[in-house]
Amino acid sequence: MGLLEASCAATSEALSGRLEGELRGLRRRRVARHLARCSRCQHTLASLARLVNALRTIRDVEPNNRGSLVDDVLARIREGSTTDGCN
């Protein structure tokens, strides 16, 4: 593997950083180059982007100041489990 090449594993670890615009320098170039030719990693990135957007939408629908996005998602899951007739 060359200096500008990244593996699927290395790219997968960097996808969140890519979405958030946090990758810099050589790592950014490696990930971009890998994504340009790897349909599997492109699909993974697209799936992650959809998930992040969905989670942001959930937070925007019912904003609160109780805690983190994870706390908000867990609260909504718990609310759903008590409203569907299940215990």
C-alpha positions in Angstrom: 0.0 0.0 0.0 1.4 3.4 -1.0 1.8 6.6 1.0 -1.5 8.0 -0.4 -3.5 4.8 -0.1 -5.7 3.8 2.8 -7.3 0.5 3.6 -11.1 0.0 4.1 -10.4 -0.4 7.8 -8.5 2.9 8.1 -11.1 4.7 6.0 -14.0 3.3 8.1 -12.3 4.7 11.2 -12.1 8.1 9.6 -15.6 8.4 8.1 -17.1 10.3 11.1 -14.2 12.8 10.9 -14.8 13.2 7.2 -18.5 14.0 7.7 -17.6 16.5 10.4 -14.8 18.1 8.3 -12.2 17.2 10.9 -9.7 15.4 8.6 -6.6 17.3 7.6 -3.5 16.8 5.5 -2.4 13.4 4.4 -5.1 11.5 6.2 -7.8 13.5 4.4 -6.1 12.9 1.0 -5.8 9.1 1.8 -9.5 8.8 2.7 -10.6 10.9 -0.3 -8.6 8.8 -2.6 -9.9 5.5 -1.1 -13.5 6.7 -1.3 -13.1 7.7 -5.0 -12.5 4.0 -5.9 -14.2 1.9 -3.2 -17.9 1.5 -3.6 -18.2 -0.4 -0.3 -16.8 2.6 1.7 -18.8 5.0 -0.4 -21.9 3.1 0.7 -20.8 3.1 4.3 -20.2 6.8 4.2 -23.6 7.5 2.7 -25.3 5.3 5.3 -23.5 7.1 8.1 -24.5 10.4 6.7 -28.1 9.4 6.6 -28.0 8.2 10.1 -26.3 11.4 11.4 -28.9 13.5 9.5 -31.8 11.4 11.0 -30.4 11.8 14.5 -30.1 15.5 14.0 -33.7 15.6 12.8 -34.9 13.8 15.9 -33.1 16.4 18.1 -34.5 19.3 16.0 -38.1 18.0 16.3 -38.1 17.9 20.1 -35.3 20.1 21.4 -34.5 20.0 25.1 -31.7 20.9 27.3 -31.5 17.7 29.3 -28.4 16.3 27.8 -26.6 15.0 24.8 -28.0 13.7 21.5 -27.5 10.1 22.8 -29.6 11.0 25.9 -32.3 12.4 23.6 -32.4 9.3 21.4 -32.6 7.0 24.4 -35.4 9.0 25.9 -37.4 8.8 22.7 -36.9 5.1 22.5 -38.0 4.7 26.1 -41.1 6.9 25.4 -41.9 4.7 22.4 -41.7 1.5 24.4 -44.2 2.8 27.0 -46.7 4.0 24.4 -46.9 0.9 22.2 -48.5 -1.3 24.9 -45.3 -3.2 25.7 -43.6 -3.2 29.1 
